[in-house]
Amino acid sequence: MARRPVLEFTDRGIHCPAGGFHVDPWRPVDRAVITHGHADHARSGHARYLATAGSAPILRQRLGDIVLDTLRYGETRQIGDARVSFHPAGHVPGSAQIRVEVAGEVWVVSGDYKLQADGLSEPFEPVRCHAFVTESTFGLPVFRWPDPAQVAQELNGWWRDSIASGRTPVLGAYALGKAQRVLSMLDPGIGPILTHGAIETSTEVLRRQGCRLPQTFAVMPDAQPRPDPGALVIAPPAALGSAWMRRFGPVSTGFASGWMMLRGIRRRRAMDRGFVLSDHADWPGLNLAIGETGAEKIFVTHGYTDIFAQWLRSRGIDADVVTTEYAGDEAQQE
């Protein structure tokens, strides 16, 4: 009788039969092993959770009073007949790839990942394996990230120009990871930095973990408008164009995302400025990461799955598309 695979793709999520656990499940399970704290990977309702020590604070902040155990990067845990360990994914602070070994066969679930260093997240580390589960959020050749130093210069230049024109710059950025990366790139000497409450909450969690970020001032929904000459505002995408934003008077709107590489999406969002900045791997990064695993089998989960899998097959790599409920924190609809 053929041996069951190390991981199976089920209607609840990625399941390890030998260990009796699921990786980033999207429906309630007994034991969930979590790659990172974004909502499409870390959901409520599971009986038990296992994650990195670096992910624990944001998981507790977002999911409440959960039963959570943690491992350090590289530390192993025997769960049933499976050996499990976490390895840096470079996506956001605390994010991990999950290595699962059963009877000498190794599979790795990468979650979301990037190879470009950001000074906040633990740098991506390739993990040798037989099978690799990869995202493909930006799995097209057009996606090639610019030098972050160039993006920082553009952000600070836009801030100065907006203030000089009598407008408040309001930048859209995802609340966990992207917003803090933007913060690390800003020059606080230009003026005060105001944040939406959702961003301030995540920022405070990461500050307590040792992330060095400039001072920020939270603007809560019920707060009265106040004059903040020279301020820059950072808000989650859903707050752009909302009543919350109207308190700032004339504004210049910007958006930080890998999608800003595409002119059509910049036009549809009707932003004054787009900044190409992503916490996901670009096209060269995806290809390099997959090559460094040495994996004989690749499973592509979310993003440009069909196109990217076809590309891999054209390169002689055994690749299949797997349907999941992961959206990626930079899903176009956000």
N, C-alpha and C positions, 0 to 999 in steps of 0.2 A: 504493500500500500504506500502511495506517495506521501511524503511528509508535507504537512501544512506549511505554508509560507511563514516567514518570521512575522510579517504584518499582513493584515487583510483589510480591504476597504469596504466598510459596511454602512448601513443607513444611520448609524450613530456616530461614526467617525472611524479613524484608523485604529484597528484593533490588533493587539498582540495575543494570540491564543495561548502561547506558552506562559505568558505572564498574567493573563487575565486583566489587562488594563487597556485603556484607549489613549491615544495621543491627540490632544486638542479636539476632543469630541464636541459635536454640536447638539447632541441630545443627552439627557441625564444618564450617567453611568455610575458604577460603584467606585471605580478608581480612574482618575484622569491625570495624565502626565502632560504638563503644559509647557509650551515653548516660550511664551511671553504674554504680556498683559493686555494686548489689544483685544477688543471685544469679540472679534470673529474667531479668535483662538482660545480665549479664556472666558467661559460662560458659567453662569450660576447653575445650581441644581445638582451638581455631582456630590456623591457621598464623601469622597476623599480626593485630595489634590496632592500632586508632587511637582515641584518646580525648583528653579535655582533660588539660592538665598537672595540674589539680587533682584529677582522678580517678586519675592514675597511681599514687600511693602505695598507695591502698587496693586497686587492681586487682592490683598486685604482691604485696601482703600476702595477698590472698585466692586468687590464681591461680598464684602462684609465678613461676618463671623463664619469662616469656612474651616474645615478640618484640613490643615495644610502642613505637609512635611517638605523639607528642603534638602538639596544637595549642593555642594560646591562644584564648580567646574572641574571636570576630570575625576570626581569621586564616583565610585560605582556602587550600585545597589542591586542585590539579587531579589528579583520579584518572580516568584514561581521558578520556572526554568529559564528565565530571561535575565541577562545582565544589562542594566540600564545606566547610562551616564550622560551628563550634559556637557556641551562644548560651545564656546562663544559663536554667536551668529552675526554679531556686528550690527544688528537691526536697531535696537534701542537698548538702553542700559538693562542688564539682567537677561536679555534674550538669549535663547539657546537652540542649538541643534540637539536632537535626541538620538543617541546611539543605542541600538538594541541588538544584543548578540544572543543567539540561540544555537547551541550545538556547533559553535565555531563559525556560523554564518552571521554577517553583520549587515544590518540595514540602518540607514540614517534618515530621520525626518528633519528637514532643515527649517521648517516653519517659514518665516520671512527672514531674509538675510541681505546683507550688503557687504562688499569688500572695501568700499571707500571709507577710510578712517574718518571719524568725526570728533575725536577728543573726549567723547562722553561714553559711548558704548565700548564694551570689551571687544577688541578687534576680532574679526572673523578668523576662525582656524579651520582649515580643511581637515576632514576626517576620512581616512581610507575605509572603504566599505564595498560590499558586493552589490547593494542596491541603494539608490539615493532618491529621496522624495523631494522634489524641488518646486518652488513657485515659478511663475513666469509673468509676473505683473507687468514688467517692461521687456517682454521677450520679442522685441523687434529690433533690427539693426539700427534704426534711427535713434534709439535711446542710448546716448553716450554722455555721461555726466561731465560737466565742466569742472575746472579746478575750484574747490570750495573757497579759496582765497579770492578768486575773481567774483564769486557770488556774494561774498561778504562785502567786497568793495561796491558792488551794485546795490546791495541793500542799504548800506550807509549813505551812498550817494543819493538814492531815492528819498531817504529820510530827510536829508538836508534840503534837497530841491523842493520837496513837498512843503516843508516849513517855510521856506523862502517865498513860496507862492501863496501862503496864507491858508494852506490846507493841512489837515491832520492825516498822516499816513496810517492806514489800517491794513494790517497784513493778516491774511488767512493762513492758518497752519494747524495741522492736527494736534490735539491737546497733549498726547503722550508721545514724546520722541521728537517730532518735527519742531514743535514750538520751542523746546529746550535747545535744540540744535541751532535754531535761528537766534535765540537769546545769546548763545555762546559766540555768535558771529557779529553781534551788534557792538557799536561804540557808545557806551553809556555817557560819554562826555558830550554827546550831541544834545541830549535831553532826557527827561524821564521816560521809563518804559511802563506802559499800562497793559494789564492782561485781563482777559475775560476770566470769570471765576473758575470755569472748567480747566483752563490752562494753569491758573495759579495753584489749584489743588494738586495737579500732577507735578508741577514745578517744586512745590514744597516737599513732596515725597522724595523727589530725586535729590533735592538739596540735603535732606537729612541723611541720604546715603553717601554724601560726599561729592556730588557733582557741583563744580564751581560755576556759578551763574551770576550775572549782574543783578542788582537790586530791581525788583519789580513792585508795582502797586496794583492791587486787584480792583477791578471795577465790577461790583456786584449788580445784579439786575435791578435792585431797589435803591441803588445809590443815586444821590442827586448829582446832576452834572456839575463839574467844577472846572475852572480854568487850569489847563496844564500846558502852558506855552512850550512849544518845541517837542511835545510828547509824540511817541510812536505807540500804536496800539496793536496788540496781537490777539486774535480771536479765532475760535474754531470756525470751519467753513460755514456751518449752519447759522452762525451769528451775523455773517456778512449780509448787509441789506435789511437787517431786522430792526425793530424798534430800539433795541439795545444800542445799535450803532449810531442812530440818529442823534444821540446826545452830543456827539463830537462835532456837529456842525459840518461845514464843508470838508470833505475828505478826499484823499487819493487812495484808491484801493489797490492792493497787491495780493498775490497768492504765491505760496512756496510749494512746489510739487514737481515731481518728474513729468507730469502731464503738460507742464508749461513748455516742454520741448515741442509740442504740437500746436501750430498756429491756429488750427480750427478750434481747438479746445480753449485756447486763450480768448478767441473771439466770442465763443458761446458763454463763457463766464463773465464777459464784459468787464474785465479788470483793467485798470490803468497800467499795471505792470505785472509781469509774470517772472518768477525767479525759479530757475531749474535747480531743484534741490530735492533729493529723494533719500529715504531710508531703506530703499530696496536696491537690489543689484541691477545695474544696467546690462546692456547686451554683452559687452566684453566680460563683465563680472560674472554673469550667469555661465558663460562658456568656460571661463577660467575655473570657477568653483567646481563645475561638473567634471572637468578634466582632472583636477587635483584629487578627486575622490577615488579615481581608478575604478569606479563602479561599472559593473557589467550590465546593469539594468537601471533605467531612469524612469521614474513616474512623475509626470507633470501635473500639478494640482490646480492652480488658478492663475488667471491672466490670459495671455495669448497662447493658450494651451495647444491648440491644434497646429498653429503655425510653428511654434517652438519645437514641438515633438517631431513634426515633419522635418524641420531643419536638422535635429539631432539624428534622425534616421538616415538623412542624406549624407551624414558624416560617418555612417557605419555604426551608430550607437543604437542599441535596443531601447526604444522609448515608447511609452504608452501614456495616454491621457487618462487621468482619474478624476471623476466628478466629486467635488467636495462643496461645502458651504462656506469656504473661506472667500472673503472678498478683497482682502488687502486694505490697509488703512488709507491707501490712496486711490480707492475705487472712484471711478470718474463721476459717479452720481453724488459723491459727498461734496 
